[in-house]
Amino acid sequence: MIKFITSPQDMRLSDVETAQYDQIVDYVTEISLNLMAVKVTNRPEDFLGWCNELYNYARYGINMELLDAKHEKPLQKLLQLLEKSITCRQVKTSRITPWPFLKSFILDQGERQALPERLRLLNYISSIRVSPLADMSELERLAFAGKHLSAHEPAKFDFDVELFGSTRGAKGFHELLQHTPNLLDDALSVIPLEGEVTEANYKEFVKLYTAAFATLDKGKAGLFVATRLLAMRRPDVFMVLTASKVDALCQGFGLVKLNATDFSRYWVDIIEAIHRQPWFKSAAPQDATELELWNNRVVLFDFFFFVDAEFAGKSNYLKLKNKPVVVRSATGGRTRAPGAVRQKRTKESATEAVDRLLAEPDLPSYLQGKRDSMITEVEKGKSATEVMQLIRAIFG
């Protein structure tokens, strides 16, 4: 393990990678005794491969029963650093990736990244995007906008509507979506459904989008929510930004970090940069399956962002689909359907508890990016409030 940990010293690392490696080693040192018990089976000769292997050793190789409580925080910090480093390197690689390589990468990551479910969402959006938001049902609008409700019944919505990015914490946006969706339609209408999307189209969208928020007593026109609308309108042109993606994305592109109101930089620094990449400029493929990926190629930029092996199983769609059915007994009491397993706390209830806290106004953006981690901790038995307080103490 020692030889594996020190192997990046013999690699040609960039300045960013060197800084990341130094940070990683700091946390490795704190859990070194636990890591030394893990058998090394693979020794990649590149930094990206090394980060992936170390993540697997730390995440799945360590005997958690032997991990002291004081080492839990360093382990989590190590995993977060590795996730960020992997994403940065993959984003950086995207700049020279031709379409055939990207297609293979998407297919190779398909199971881990919930590709079938993502495509079901995108195909559904494709079937409704010609209609104005004002003419859609509430559930259709929320599917377009990225907010999951228990009313999104799995029989009809066989996908997690929050894949690519959730907007559930954007109260002002959802007020517009519910009461004056026509204002958002005005903004979206300047983005053509087919053909080239110009910077002038985008600037007109931003003008109308921000004007819509000016009608609210409270609520700001946030960039991240806007990118969800744009990406669902044109998944071949726009990608979805979230608070959890921005840091690694900007590092991978060599940019100063964007903030939640950097509308102009989103186009100039992110979208134009993506549109210069070889895979984006490739000709449309003839194969129907491959064409489906190509038609959604920019929104599928999400595949460059690291997700853990449990990502696909955390889908709101699957949680709702697999939620135990509660029925009334003859005496009026509540009981579970035959064959259902009784649990103290289901994943759905943990999700609801966390989402209630994250729906509070004026929360720091970094908390939204910790949603999955918070749910995991609540599922272990902690209260949602306790978990949020802990994250605030660590990252606030």
Backbone hydrogen bonds, N-H to C=O, Kabsch-Sander energy under -0.5 kcal/mol:
donor,donor_aa,acceptor,acceptor_aa,energy
5,I,1,M,-3.0
6,T,2,I,-2.0
7,S,3,K,-0.7
7,S,4,F,-0.8
9,Q,6,T,-1.9
10,D,7,S,-2.0
11,M,8,P,-1.5
13,L,11,M,-1.3
18,T,14,S,-2.6
19,A,15,D,-2.1
20,Q,16,V,-2.3
21,Y,17,E,-2.9
22,D,18,T,-2.3
23,Q,19,A,-1.9
24,I,20,Q,-2.6
25,V,21,Y,-2.7
26,D,22,D,-1.5
27,Y,23,Q,-1.4
28,V,24,I,-2.4
29,T,25,V,-2.4
30,E,26,D,-0.9
31,I,27,Y,-1.0
31,I,28,V,-0.7
32,S,29,T,-1.0
35,L,31,I,-2.2
36,M,32,S,-2.5
37,A,33,L,-0.6
37,A,34,N,-0.7
38,V,35,L,-2.2
41,T,39,K,-0.5
50,W,46,D,-2.3
51,C,47,F,-2.6
52,N,48,L,-2.1
53,E,49,G,-2.4
54,L,50,W,-2.8
55,Y,51,C,-2.4
56,N,52,N,-2.0
57,Y,53,E,-2.5
58,A,54,L,-2.8
59,R,55,Y,-3.1
60,Y,56,N,-2.4
61,G,56,N,-0.9
61,G,57,Y,-1.0
62,I,57,Y,-0.9
64,M,62,I,-1.0
66,L,63,N,-1.5
67,L,64,M,-0.9
68,D,66,L,-0.5
71,H,68,D,-1.7
72,E,69,A,-1.4
73,K,69,A,-0.5
75,L,71,H,-1.9
76,Q,72,E,-2.2
77,K,73,K,-2.5
78,L,74,P,-2.3
79,L,75,L,-2.4
80,Q,76,Q,-2.2
81,L,77,K,-2.3
82,L,78,L,-2.4
83,E,79,L,-2.4
84,K,80,Q,-2.2
85,S,81,L,-2.5
86,I,82,L,-2.7
87,T,83,E,-2.3
88,C,84,K,-2.8
89,R,85,S,-2.2
90,Q,86,I,-2.4
91,V,87,T,-3.0
92,K,88,C,-2.4
93,T,89,R,-2.2
94,S,90,Q,-1.4
95,R,91,V,-0.5
95,R,92,K,-1.1
96,I,93,T,-1.8
97,T,94,S,-1.1
102,L,98,P,-2.0
103,K,99,W,-3.2
104,S,100,P,-2.0
105,F,101,F,-2.3
106,I,102,L,-2.8
107,L,103,K,-2.3
108,D,104,S,-2.7
109,Q,105,F,-2.0
110,G,107,L,-0.9
113,Q,109,Q,-3.0
114,A,111,E,-1.0
115,L,110,G,-3.1
118,R,114,A,-2.6
119,L,115,L,-2.7
120,R,116,P,-1.8
121,L,117,E,-2.1
122,L,118,R,-2.5
123,N,119,L,-2.7
124,Y,120,R,-2.0
125,I,121,L,-2.6
126,S,122,L,-2.2
127,S,123,N,-1.3
127,S,124,Y,-0.5
128,I,124,Y,-0.8
128,I,125,I,-1.0
129,R,125,I,-2.0
131,S,128,I,-1.9
135,D,132,P,-1.2
136,M,132,P,-0.6
136,M,133,L,-1.2
141,R,137,S,-2.5
142,L,138,E,-2.4
143,A,139,L,-1.9
144,F,140,E,-2.3
145,A,141,R,-2.5
146,G,142,L,-2.1
147,K,142,L,-2.2
152,H,149,L,-1.9
153,E,151,A,-2.3
156,K,153,E,-1.6
157,F,153,E,-3.1
158,D,156,K,-1.0
159,F,157,F,-1.3
161,V,159,F,-0.7
163,L,160,D,-1.7
165,G,162,E,-1.0
167,T,146,G,-2.7
170,A,167,T,-2.1
171,K,169,G,-1.4
174,H,170,A,-2.0
175,E,171,K,-1.8
176,L,172,G,-2.0
177,L,173,F,-2.7
178,Q,174,H,-1.8
179,H,175,E,-2.5
180,T,176,L,-1.8
183,L,180,T,-1.7
184,L,180,T,-0.7
185,D,181,P,-2.2
186,D,182,N,-2.1
187,A,183,L,-1.2
188,L,184,L,-2.6
189,S,185,D,-2.4
190,V,187,A,-1.1
191,I,188,L,-1.9
198,T,196,E,-0.6
202,Y,198,T,-2.1
203,K,199,E,-2.8
204,E,200,A,-2.1
205,F,201,N,-2.1
206,V,202,Y,-2.5
207,K,203,K,-2.2
208,L,204,E,-2.2
209,Y,205,F,-3.0
210,T,206,V,-2.6
211,A,207,K,-1.6
212,A,208,L,-1.7
213,F,209,Y,-1.2
214,A,210,T,-1.0
215,T,212,A,-1.2
216,L,213,F,-1.7
222,G,220,K,-1.4
223,L,260,A,-3.1
226,A,222,G,-1.4
227,T,223,L,-2.2
228,R,224,F,-1.1
229,L,225,V,-1.6
230,L,226,A,-2.5
231,A,227,T,-2.5
232,M,228,R,-1.9
233,R,229,L,-1.9
234,R,230,L,-3.1
237,V,234,R,-1.9
238,F,234,R,-2.3
245,K,242,T,-1.1
246,V,242,T,-1.5
247,D,243,A,-0.5
249,L,245,K,-2.4
250,C,246,V,-2.7
251,Q,247,D,-2.2
252,G,248,A,-2.4
253,F,249,L,-1.8
254,G,250,C,-0.7
254,G,251,Q,-0.7
255,L,250,C,-3.5
262,D,259,N,-1.7
263,F,261,T,-2.1
266,Y,262,D,-1.8
267,W,263,F,-1.3
268,V,264,S,-2.4
269,D,265,R,-2.5
270,I,265,R,-1.0
270,I,266,Y,-0.7
271,I,266,Y,-2.6
272,E,267,W,-2.8
274,I,270,I,-2.5
275,H,271,I,-2.6
276,R,272,E,-0.7
276,R,273,A,-0.7
277,Q,274,I,-1.6
279,W,97,T,-1.3
280,F,277,Q,-0.7
281,K,277,Q,-1.7
282,S,278,P,-0.5
291,L,287,D,-2.5
292,E,288,A,-1.6
293,L,289,T,-1.2
294,W,290,E,-2.3
295,N,291,L,-2.7
296,N,292,E,-0.6
296,N,293,L,-0.9
297,R,294,W,-1.5
298,V,235,P,-0.9
299,V,235,P,-2.3
300,L,296,N,-1.8
301,F,298,V,-1.8
302,D,299,V,-1.2
303,F,300,L,-2.1
304,F,301,F,-2.3
305,F,302,D,-2.1
306,F,304,F,-0.5
311,F,308,D,-1.8
312,A,112,R,-0.6
314,K,310,E,-0.8
314,K,311,F,-1.4
315,S,312,A,-1.1
319,K,315,S,-2.3
320,L,316,N,-2.2
321,K,317,Y,-2.6
322,N,318,L,-2.6
323,K,320,L,-0.7
327,V,325,V,-0.5
327,V,335,T,-3.0
329,S,333,G,-3.7
332,G,329,S,-1.8
335,T,327,V,-2.9
337,A,325,V,-2.2
340,A,337,A,-2.3
350,A,346,T,-1.8
351,T,347,K,-2.4
352,E,348,E,-2.5
353,A,349,S,-2.2
354,V,350,A,-2.2
355,D,351,T,-2.8
356,R,352,E,-2.0
357,L,353,A,-1.2
358,L,354,V,-2.4
359,A,355,D,-1.1
360,E,357,L,-1.5
363,L,360,E,-0.7
367,L,364,P,-1.3
368,Q,364,P,-0.6
368,Q,365,S,-0.7
369,G,365,S,-1.1
370,K,367,L,-1.2
371,R,368,Q,-1.3
374,M,370,K,-2.7
375,I,371,R,-2.5
376,T,372,D,-2.3
377,E,373,S,-2.0
378,V,374,M,-2.3
379,E,375,I,-2.5
380,K,376,T,-0.9
381,G,378,V,-1.6
382,K,377,E,-1.5
387,V,383,S,-2.2
388,M,384,A,-2.4
389,Q,385,T,-2.4
390,L,386,E,-2.0
391,I,387,V,-2.4
392,R,388,M,-2.5
393,A,389,Q,-2.0
394,I,390,L,-1.8
395,F,391,I,-3.2
396,G,391,I,-0.5
396,G,392,R,-2.1
